[in-house]
């Protein structure tokens, strides 16, 4: 149960989020090129996908000195693109049609020589005669777009899709596209066509994924055979850079074109710069990405990665690249860049975060056809959006790009970009996936936390008391990465990534604390057990903790206590200090309770099953009263029989999570 905002923007320096995706897919990065303008130039860290020479599917990670520092043995072999969490999307046509799409969790953090792992990674088959090549990601919309050489089309899926996925859209084209670049801000797609043209489609997503070209560009400096492959677009200068392999059987006829005013250009165009000739070593330049004004090119026939600095300026002709790095049959590239620093919503350890909505699950909804997930405004005045999961939904948590993880009776559903859209929709295999089956070990999952730093989804399982930790990209009937066995049934948890500490709310009224959790994984049991108390005496039974939030900035715990699940009037809220060191009986600093188990009192607390904290105000899913409550300035509350500051009538609210304004957005 989340948000607590448990979508985190914490990524280790190694697990760098991406602003560019390979095959030119998201080449709208406007930052300057890495390094300086002198001999001390440092390249951007790169990923290189290989497709030939005995290393099909190998992905090399290159550092700023262009040295290979690690390799990964992927199943895929074609276009690659990175999402904002550092997960790699890769197209695979190594076994012929139909192709597959593979998602590799946090590729930059994987060990040298490692391979796909079902507990960490996922893939799904692209049905029919599809032969996928270049791909691009729409980060905010949560879409992966793939050029389908086997069917003259663009195939579109949700980035959270899993096994059994069908295309969300299939855009018919007049010819074969090898690659594509998508400008999400303008909703414009540029298609690199093997007939030597570039097709431009405006309003691609908002227009319903139609394939009618808005414009078609034909470089007038092309050779006798033109076959566009690599494509990248820099939005701030409205400049397109494309590569032309010419005749795929000839190793010295490749070209590079720079096209200005790309968003409005039409018909036959004269590139502002054309590079071609033996000094360029361009033969089959199959992919291209941009880092500011530096171009990186996968030159397949000549086994190299070529680098042109200041690619937008300078003369045309037979000009050698600034750098060339030996690389066996490179097929596609991705550029790794440092992410923006963003707030850790789970622990509210930075300020300045703006929250835009409150997500609430209902179990059950008022009517079977009603949304079982609604998004309310933070002032609890109205419903903004609704969604139907069609499951016996329990808790909901967001990752930092806006995908929702929802527990139900026997598993987890992963709902693509629920934090930012999907109004009026129902779960769909084109966008969403489930984690369910005997191998998961899940029998009655309840609350959980999404920790994007280590790439974990931590789930409390009440049926077989435990915390089960899954990879963030897990799909289907997959085993957890590891399991922490508990002796008491849990309800909710909160993982503190900075302290590497796990807090678990137990239904016997205590909190289990696991220190150094990423190392110990709780194998030896809790390091401490906290029992909320007053005056040195534990609260009288029944106590039954449900919601839990760790506030890192003040090292406090906020807890909800439903008391007896059969009593609709005995709910309570607690605030507890010094959470990181508390042990045993621990006096609470705030207790909100009407002290009358036979009446709900001013607090309106009966069964407060979940809580979410924005750094100041506490949101409560109050199930027995059918309300979402907000207690303002909870940490400074005098406690007692105090009324909530705000309330909203909601049928059987089961969980509550906060939505931040940046979820799903690319770093600026």
N, C-alpha and C positions, 0 to 999 in steps of 0.2 A: 504494500500500500504506500502511496507515493506522493511526492511533491508537497510535502516534504520536497517536492520537485525533484525527485531522484533522477532527473536527466542531468548528467554531469558534463561539464566541459573541462575535463582534466585529461590531458594526453601527455605521456612521457615524451621527452625530446626525440626519442628514437621512433615512437609511433606517430610520426608527423602526419597531420591532416593534409589534404591536398587541395590546391586551388586550381590545378590543371589536371585533366584526365588524358590518358593516352589516346592515340589516334586522333589527336586534336580535339577530342570531344568537348572539353570544357576550357578551351584555351582563351579565357577572357581575363586572365591574370594581368593586372595592370601595374604591378610593382616593377621597379628597375631590375635589370639582370643582376644575378649574384656577382659579388666581387667588385673590383675597381676597374678602371680603364687602362691600367698599366700591365706590366708583366705578372703582377700578382693575381691575375684573374682566377677566381674559384668558380667552378661549375656548380650548378645546382645538383643536389643528390637526385639520382635517377633510378628508375626501374626499367629494365630492358627485358622484354619477352623474346625468346628465341624460337625459331620455327624452321629447323633444318640442321644439317651438319652433325647429326647424332645427338643433339640436345634439344629436341622438340619439347616445348613446354617448360624449359628452364627459365627462371626469372632471376636475373642478376640485379643486385643492389649496388650502385656505384656511389662513391663518396664525392666530395667536392674536388678531389684531385683525379677523378675519373678512374679510380681503382675499384675493382670488384671486391666488396667487403663481405658479401654473403650471397648465397644462391638458394632458390626454392624450387622444388620439383613439382610444378603445377600439372594438372591434367589438361588445362586449356592451352591454346597455342596462337590465338589471334589477338584482337584488340583488347586493350586493358584500360581501365579507368578507376580512379580512387574516389571514395566518398569522403565526407568530412570527418569520419572517425578513423580513417586510415585503412578501411577494408577495401580489398581489391576486387573489382568486377572484371571478369575475363571471358571472352568468347572462345568457344572450342569447336573446331570443325575437323579435328584430327582423325575422327572415325567416319568422316563423311556426313551426309545428311541423315537425320536431322542434327543440327548443332545443339550444343548445350551452353548454358551460361553458368559460370562458377563464381562463387563469392568466397574469398579467402580472408579470414579474420585478421586484421591488424598485421598486414604483411611485413611491415618494416620491423616488427618485433619478433618475427619468427626466426628460429635458430638456423644457422647455416646447414644446408643439406636436408632440411626437413621437407615433408610432403603433406598433402591435404589430410586432414583429420576430421572424421565425421562428427566428433564432439565440438569442433570449432568452426567448421566450414559447411557450406551447402552448395548444391547445384540443382539445376532443373533443365529438362529437355525442351528445346524449341521445336514444336511439333511440325509435321509435314516435311516439305523439301527444303527446309531452311538451311542455308550455309552462311553463318554470321561472320562478319569481318570486324570492321571498326565499330566502336560503341561510344556513347556519350551519356553523361548523367545530368539530369535536371535536379539539382540538389534540393531546392525548396519544394518542388512538386513531388519529389521522391520517385522519379521515373528513370529507367534505363532504356535508352534508345539504341537499337542495333541495326546496322546496314546488312540486309539480307541479300547476298549475291545469288542465292539459289532460287529466289522468287521475285526479284525486282521490287523490293519493298523495304519499308522501315518497320521493324517490329518493336513494340513498346510494352514494357512490363513495369509493375511497381518494384521498387528496389527491395521491398521486404518479401517478395514472392518466393515460394519454395516449390518442392516437388509437386508435380501435377499442375503447374501453372499454365494458363492459357494466355495468349497476348491480350493486353488491355485494348490495344489497337494495332491494326496492320494496315499501313499506308501503301497503297499500290503506286508504283513509279513507272515511268515510261522506259526506263533502262536500269542497268545495274549500278548501284551506289557501292563504293568500296569503304567509304568512311563518311563521317559527318561531324560537324561542329554545331553546338547549340548555344545561342546567346539567350540565357533565361530571362534577363531583364527586359529584352525586347521581344521575347517569345518568337525567335527567328532561327530557323535551321538552315545550315549550308551543307549541301550534299556534294561530295566528291564523286563524280560519275566516271565510269571507265570509258565512256565515249569522248572524253576530253572536255566536258563541260562541268560547270558548277550550277546546280539548281538551288534557288533560294525560295524558301516557303515562309511567308510572314504569318503571324498569328497561328503558329502550328498547333500548340496545345489548346489554346482558347477557341480556335476554329474547328476543333473536333478531329484533329489529326488527318486532315485532308491532304492529298498529294498533289493538288493542282499548283504548278510552279507560279510564284509571283513574278519571278524573273529568271532568266538563264544567262549565265556568263560564259563566254568563250574567249580564252586568251589568244590574241592574234600573233603571239610569238611562239606558239607551239610548233613542234616538228611535224613531219609527215604522218607519224603515228602518235596520237595523244591519248593518255590513259591516266587520269587524275587519281591519285591515291591518298596521300597525306593532306590534311587540311587543318588549319588553326586560325582562329579569329581573335584579334585584340580589339575589344569593344571601345576602349577610351580613344583610340585613334581611328576606329572604323576601318581597320586594315585586315585583309585576308592574305594568308600565306599558304600556298599550295605546292605540292610536289607532283611531278608528272613522270611516270616510269617509262613512257614511250612504249617501245616494243619490249615486252617482258623477257624475251630471249636475247636481248642485246644489253651488254653490261656497261655501255658508255653513252647512252642517249638520254639519260635522265635530265630533268630540268626542274627549276624552282621559279615560281612567280610570286611577286608581291603586287596585290591589287588594292588600290586606295578607294575610298568611298564605297566600300563593298556593300553596305546595306541598301544603297540606291542604284548601284551600277547595273546595266542591263545590256544584253546583246554582246557583240564583239567588243572586247575591251583591250586596251593596250596596258600591260602591266607597267608599274613604275619601275620595276626591276625584274630582269630575267637573268638567271644564272644557268649556264650550260657549257659543256666542253670537257676535255680530258682532265684539266687541272681541278675541276670541281669534284671529280671522282663520283659524280652522280650517274648511277646506272639504273638501279631499281630502288628509288627512294620511297619506300612503302609507307612510311609514317613520319609525322612531323608534330612537334609541340613547341610552344613558345614560353620563354621565361623573360617577361618584359620584352626587350628588343633582341634577345638572343634566341636563335632557332636551333633546335636539336633534331637531327634527321636520322632515321633508321635506314641505312643504305644496305639493302639485303644482298644484292649481287656482288658487291665488293667488300662484304663482311666488315662493316664499320659503322660507328656512330659519328656523324659529322656535326660540327658546331660552327655556325656563322653568327658572329657577334654583330650588332648594329645591322641586322638583316634588312631593316626598313630603308636604310640609306646607302648611298654608294652607287657605283656604276653597275651596268649590266655586263655580261660577257663571261669569259672563261676565267673565273676567279676562284682560287683555292679556298677551302674552308679555313677558319682560324685554328681549329683543332680537329684532329681525326683520331679516333680510338678504335683499335681492333675489337671486333665483336662478331662472333659467328652467327650468321643468318639472323640478324635482328629483325623482328616483325613489328613490334610496337613499343612505345615508350610512355612512361608516366613520370611526372615531375613532383618530387616531394618538397613541400615548403613548410615552414613553421606556422602553426595555427595562431589565431588571435587568442589572447588569454580571456577566458570567460568564467562566469561565476559557477561555483560548485553548488548547484541548487539543493542538493541533498542536505548540506550542512550550513548553508548560508554564511560562508566565510568571506564573502566580499560584498560590497555594497553597490548600488546603482542598477541592480536588476529590476526591470519592469515586468510585472506579471499582467497578462492580458485575459486570462480566463481561469475558470475552475472546472475541472472535469470530474463528473460524478457518475458512478455506475449505480444502477438500480437492480435489486435482486429480490423479487421479480419487478419488472416495470408495471405501471398501472394497468396496461393492457398488452396482450401479446404482440400487437402491431406497433406499440409505442417504442421509441428509442430506448435502449437499455444503457446507453452512454450519452450524457448530455454535457454540453459546455455552457456554463453560466458566466456572466460577467463577475468581476471581483467584488462588485458592490452588492451582489446577490439580489438583483432586481429583475433579471429576465434571462431566458434561455437564448443563447446565441446559435447553437447548432445541436444536431442530434444524429446518432449513429446506432445501427442495430448489429450487434455481434452475433445474435442467434445462438448464444451459449448461456449456460447457467453461470453468468459472470460473477466473479468475486472482486478481486482487487485489480487496480490499474496503475501502471507506472509508465513514464515516458523516458526514452533515451534522449540524448541532446539534439538529435536531428528531428524529433517529433514523432517517431514511431511509438505506438503504444503496445505494451505487453499487458495482457489481460489474463488473469487466472480464471479457470472454470473448474468444474468438479473433477475432471480427470487430466487436465493439461493446461497449456498456455496457448493463447492466440497472439500473434504479432500483427498489428494493424498498421498499415503503411500511412504515415503522416496524419494520424488522427488529431494530433495537436494543432495542425494548421489548416485542416480542411475536412473533406469527406461528408459534408452536410447532407443528410437525408439518404445516405448510402447504407449498404449492407456489406458485410465481409465477403470478399471475393478472392478466388485463387489467382486472379490476374495481378493482385497487389499484395495479398496477405498470406500468412502461413500459420501452421499450428505445430506445437511440440507436444506429442502425445503418443502413448504406447507403453508396452510392458517394460522396455528398456529404460524409460525415463525414471521409473520407480515412483512416479507421482500417484498418490491415491486420494488426497484431499488437499490440494495446494491452496494456500490463503494469501498472505501478504508477501511482498518481495521488494527488492531494490534493484535498480539497473545501474551498475557501476561501469561507465564507459572507459575509465582509465585502464583497468585490467581486462576490459571486455567481458565482464561477467553479468549474468542475471541470477540473483540469489533469491531462492524461493523457500518459504516455510511450508512444510508438509505436515498437516495435522494427522492424517490417517496413519502414517508410519513416522512418528515424530523425528523430524530431521530438518536440516537446511540443505537443500540440493542446489548446487551451483552449476549453471549451464553456460556455455559460450554464447555470446551475444548474437552470433549468426547461426545458432543451432536450428535444426529443422527436422520435423518428423519424429519417428520413434528412435530417439538417440539417447544414449546414456549421459548423465551429468559428468562434468569434468571431475567433480569430487563431491562427497556427501559428508556432512557433519551430523553425527547421530546425537539425538537429544533424549533425555529421560522423561521430559515433560512436554506435553503438546504445545507447540508454539502457535502464535497467530500472526505476528508481524515482525519486521526487523529493519534495521538501518545500519548500513556499512559506512564507516568514516574512512575515506581513502587516505587522507593526510596522516591520520593516526594508525592506519591499517588495523582498525578495531571494529568488531562486529557486535552490535547490541541486538538481542532477541527478546521480544516481549512474549512471556509465557502465560498460559492460561491459569496457572496457580498463583498469579499475582506477583511474580518475580521477573527480574531481567537477567538473562545470562549474558556475560561479557567475555568475548574472546579476543585476546591481545595478539599482535603479530599474526593476523589471520591468514595473510597470503602465504606465510611460511609454515605455520603449524596446521592450518586448515581445521583447527578445532579437534584434532585427533584425540587429545588427552582430556577433552571435556572443557567446560568453562574455566577461565582463569579466576573469575569472580562471579558471584551471584548477588544482585542488589535486591533488597526487599524494601519497598517504600514504607515509610513509617512516619509517625508523629509523636513527639515526646519520647522517642526511643522505643515506641511500641508499634508493632506492625498493625496495619489496618485490619479490622475484623473481617472474617469471612462472610460472604463469598467475595473474593477478589479475583478478577479475571482480566488481565491486561490484554489490550488489543492493539490500538495504534501506538506508534513510537516514532519520535523524531529526536535525532541528536543535533544540537545546535553547536557547531564547532567553535564559533566566535566566542561563546561564553562557556563552553564545555558543560552544557546543561542537557538534560533529557526532559522531553515533554511526553507524557503518557496518558492514554485514556483507559479507563477501567469500566467495563460494562457490568461489573458485579454479577448478579445472577442473570443469565440469558433469558430466563422466564419472567423476570421482574422488569417491567418497562419504566421504572421510576428511580432506579438506584445507581445511575451512572455518575462517574466522577472524572475529573481531570487533575493531573499532578504535574508540577515542575520540580525537578531534582537537580541539585548543583553538583559540581565536581564529578561528572560522570566518568571521566577517564580513570579515576582512582577510587571511586566509591566501592564499598564492599560490605555485604551483610546488611543489617538494619540501617537505613539511611533516611533521615528526616527530610520531608519534602519542604521546599521553600514556598510553594503555592499549592493550595488545594481548593478546587472549585467543586462544591458539594452542598446540597440543600440540607443534609443531615436528617432527612426524613425519607426512608425507603418506601413509604406508602404514598408519597406524592412527588410529582416531578419538580415542584418548586419553580423558582425564578430561573434556574439554570437551564431548564428544558432537557436535562441530561437523563436519559434512560438507558439506552444501549449505544454509547458513542463508539462505533465499530472502527472508525478510522479518523486520522487527523492529517492536516497538511499545514505547513508553517511558511510564511513569506518573509521571515526575519523580524516581524513585529506582531502580526495578527495570526491567530490560529483558526483554521477552518475545520469543522467537525462534521462527519457523516453520522447523524443521529437517527438510527434506523427505527427504533420503536416509536418515536414521535413523528417520523416521516418528514424530517427537516435537515437542511444544511445550515449549520450555525457558524457564526464568526465571533470569536472573542478577541477584542482588540487589546493590544499591549499586554499580551498574556504573561510575559516574563515579569512584569511589574504589577500584576494584579494583586489586590488585597485578598483575593480568594473568598470563600464562603458561598452563600446563596446569591451569586451575582447573575444577572441576566446577560445573555449574549448581546453583542452590539448590533448584529444583523442576523436575519434568518430568512430561509427560502423553503417553501413547501415542495418536497420532492418525494415521490413514492419510493419507499424502502431503500434509501441510500445505503450502499454497501461500502464504497470507498470514495476517496476524494484526493485529487492531485492538482497541482498548480501548473499552469502553462506560462512559460516565459516568452517574451517577444522575439527572441532570436532563434527559437527552436527551428531547425531545418534550414537556417540561412547560412550561406557561404560567408567565410570571414571577409571583412572589407579591407 
